[in-house]
Amino acid sequence: MKRRLIIVVALLSILTVSQVSAQTRVGVKAGANFSMMTKKYTLLGTENKADLGTHVGFHVGFISEIPLIANLYFNPGLFFSSKGYIQTTEVAGYTNKYTFNPYFVEIPLHIMFKLPISNSAIFGYVGPYFSYGIAGNWTNKAELPIVEPQITKDKIKFGSDNGDHMEPFDMGLDVGVGFEVNKFQVSVQYAIGFLNLVPSRPENSTMKMNVLSVSAAYLF
């Protein structure tokens, strides 16, 4: 009896896995990132907050839709993503533009709810993301009315020491909505960064990243 029960459970498990595998979809996804960074710091005993300028980047990668129950899906992905900020200072004819552009490998783990409408659907999703900085560069451009612009640039250093520019690891929460027609999807997402990206953790100094993304995807 026990043997028959084990065989039945095993067969049901195989059928369930096979059905889920058959319904699982994978695809490619790409789009634009509009990243914004907020920096808080203490200077001469005074707390200051600076909203650094928006940087336009990109993301490209792979996604998957794994059915759970009813209209609910597990929606993981793997992306290469460009983020950062642009800070511009203008004083009496002097202009300084600092561009900070790190690149991340990012893994989102979303739960998606999809509402079918004929041969299309609307959907929403929420879930954490985990990202790790792997490369990037910064550029500083100083301009005066008569003098040639002075441009300096270098690679971004990831780490936790005083000489580093940014902590490599970040995590946060993604919230998004979208529309699907046949195998095409268009979505808008907002990512809220949770971690302090300032290296060496100076007292009362924090820097967090939020990103607004617009994407298009094709699922096979």
C-alpha positions in Angstrom: 0.0 0.0 0.0 2.8 2.4 1.0 4.7 1.5 -2.2 1.6 2.3 -4.3 1.1 5.6 -2.5 4.7 6.6 -3.1 4.4 5.7 -6.8 1.2 7.8 -7.1 2.8 10.8 -5.4 5.8 10.5 -7.6 3.7 10.3 -10.7 1.7 13.3 -9.6 4.8 15.3 -8.9 6.3 14.5 -12.3 3.1 15.5 -14.0 2.9 18.8 -12.0 6.6 19.6 -12.8 6.0 18.8 -16.4 2.9 20.9 -16.6 4.7 23.9 -14.9 7.7 23.5 -17.2 5.4 23.5 -20.2 3.7 26.7 -19.1 6.9 28.4 -18.1 8.0 31.2 -20.4 11.4 32.9 -20.9 12.2 36.0 -22.7 14.4 39.0 -23.3 13.8 42.5 -21.7 15.5 45.8 -22.3 14.8 49.5 -21.7 15.8 52.8 -20.1 16.8 53.6 -16.6 16.3 57.0 -15.0 18.3 56.7 -11.8 18.2 59.2 -9.0 20.5 59.3 -5.9 19.9 61.0 -2.6 22.9 61.9 -0.4 22.7 62.9 3.2 25.7 64.2 5.1 26.8 66.3 8.1 28.9 69.4 7.5 30.1 71.6 10.3 27.5 70.1 12.6 24.6 70.7 10.1 22.7 67.9 8.4 22.4 68.3 4.6 20.4 66.5 1.9 21.3 66.6 -1.8 19.2 65.1 -4.5 21.7 64.3 -7.2 20.8 64.8 -10.9 19.1 62.1 -12.9 21.2 59.9 -15.0 19.8 58.2 -18.1 21.1 54.6 -18.5 19.8 51.3 -19.7 19.1 47.7 -18.7 19.1 44.5 -20.8 18.7 40.9 -19.8 16.5 37.8 -19.5 13.2 37.1 -17.6 11.1 34.1 -16.8 7.4 33.6 -15.9 6.8 30.5 -13.8 3.1 29.8 -13.0 2.2 29.4 -9.3 -1.6 29.5 -8.7 -4.4 31.0 -10.8 -3.1 34.3 -12.3 0.0 34.4 -10.0 3.5 34.0 -11.4 7.1 33.9 -10.1 9.0 36.4 -12.3 12.8 36.2 -11.8 15.4 37.8 -14.1 19.0 38.5 -14.8 20.1 41.9 -16.0 23.1 44.1 -16.9 22.1 47.6 -15.8 23.6 51.1 -16.1 22.7 53.5 -13.3 24.3 56.6 -11.6 23.8 60.3 -11.3 24.9 63.7 -12.8 25.8 66.6 -10.6 26.1 70.1 -12.1 27.5 73.1 -10.3 27.3 76.6 -11.7 29.0 79.6 -10.0 29.7 83.0 -11.7 30.3 81.6 -15.2 32.1 78.5 -13.9 30.3 75.2 -14.7 31.3 71.8 -13.3 29.6 68.7 -14.4 30.3 65.4 -12.6 28.9 62.2 -14.2 28.9 59.0 -12.2 28.0 55.9 -14.2 28.3 52.4 -12.5 27.2 49.1 -14.1 25.5 46.4 -12.1 24.6 42.8 -12.5 21.0 42.6 -11.1 18.7 39.8 -10.1 15.0 40.7 -9.5 12.7 38.2 -7.8 9.2 39.3 -8.5 5.7 38.0 -7.8 3.4 39.0 -10.7 -0.4 39.1 -10.9 -1.7 39.0 -14.4 -5.3 39.7 -15.5 -6.1 38.3 -18.9 -8.2 40.4 -21.3 -9.0 38.6 -24.6 -5.6 38.0 -26.2 -3.9 40.5 -24.0 -3.4 41.1 -20.3 -2.6 43.8 -17.7 -0.2 42.9 -14.9 1.4 44.2 -11.8 4.4 42.9 -9.8 6.4 43.5 -6.7 9.5 41.9 -5.2 13.1 42.4 -4.1 16.1 42.9 -6.3 19.8 42.2 -5.6 22.5 44.0 -7.5 26.3 44.0 -7.6 28.6 46.6 -9.1 31.1 45.2 -11.5 32.4 48.2 -13.6 31.8 51.8 -14.4 33.4 55.2 -14.9 33.2 58.8 -13.7 33.9 62.0 -15.6 34.4 65.5 -14.4 34.1 68.4 -16.8 35.1 71.9 -15.7 34.3 74.9 -17.9 35.1 78.6 -17.9 33.9 81.1 -20.5 37.3 81.6 -22.2 39.5 78.6 -21.1 39.3 75.2 -22.8 37.2 72.7 -20.8 39.2 70.6 -18.4 38.1 66.9 -18.4 39.2 64.3 -16.0 37.9 60.7 -15.9 38.7 57.3 -14.3 37.2 54.0 -13.4 34.8 53.6 -10.5 36.3 51.8 -7.5 33.9 49.5 -5.6 34.6 48.6 -2.0 34.4 49.7 1.6 37.6 51.7 2.0 38.2 55.4 2.1 39.6 55.5 -1.4 36.6 53.7 -2.9 33.7 55.4 -4.6 30.8 53.1 -3.8 29.7 50.0 -2.0 29.3 47.2 -4.7 26.2 45.5 -3.2 22.8 47.0 -3.3 19.3 45.6 -2.7 15.8 47.1 -2.6 12.2 46.7 -3.7 10.7 46.8 -7.2 7.1 47.8 -8.0 5.9 47.7 -11.5 2.8 47.6 -13.8 2.5 46.7 -17.5 0.5 45.6 -20.5 0.9 42.4 -22.6 -0.2 41.8 -26.2 0.5 38.3 -27.6 4.2 37.8 -26.7 5.1 41.4 -26.2 5.1 43.3 -22.9 5.6 47.0 -22.0 6.1 47.9 -18.4 7.0 50.8 -16.0 8.9 50.1 -12.8 10.1 52.0 -9.8 13.0 50.6 -7.7 13.6 51.8 -4.1 17.1 51.2 -2.9 17.5 50.1 0.8 21.2 50.1 1.4 23.7 52.9 2.1 26.2 52.9 -0.8 28.7 55.3 0.8 32.0 53.4 1.4 33.7 53.4 4.8 30.4 54.7 6.4 31.4 58.2 7.5 29.3 59.4 10.4 25.7 60.5 9.4 26.6 60.1 5.7 24.2 58.0 3.4 23.7 57.6 -0.3 20.8 55.6 -1.7 19.6 54.9 -5.3 16.1 54.9 -6.7 15.5 54.0 -10.4 12.5 54.6 -12.7 12.6 52.2 -15.6 10.6 51.8 -18.8 10.9 48.4 -20.5 9.9 46.3 -23.5 10.0 42.5 -23.4 9.4 39.6 -25.7 8.6 36.2 -24.3 9.0 32.9 -26.2 
